Amino acid sequence: MRPGLPWLVAVGYLGDLRRRMPEAALVDVGESTVVPGFTAAHQHRR
């Protein structure tokens, strides 16, 4: 994770998340898809 970028800490319905974490920042990604957990998973053949 690059410094300064937000961490994905929860997923769910907005109302449920706001009740659990009312002070959390909301990041609008527009129509983008957020897929956590991928880290340049590839290989280089020798």
Residue, then its C-alpha position, 0 to 999 in steps of 0.5 A: m500500500r502506498p502511503g497516503l492512500p486509504w485502506l479498505v477496512a469493511v464492506g457492506y451496506l452504507g447504513d450498516l457501516r455508518r452505524r458501526m463506524p460513523e467517523a470513517a471516511l467515505v471514498d467515492v470510486g465512481e463506477s470503478t471496481v475495487v478488488p482488494g488483495f491483488t498484488a502484482a501476482h505474476q511470474h517471470r520465466r528464466 
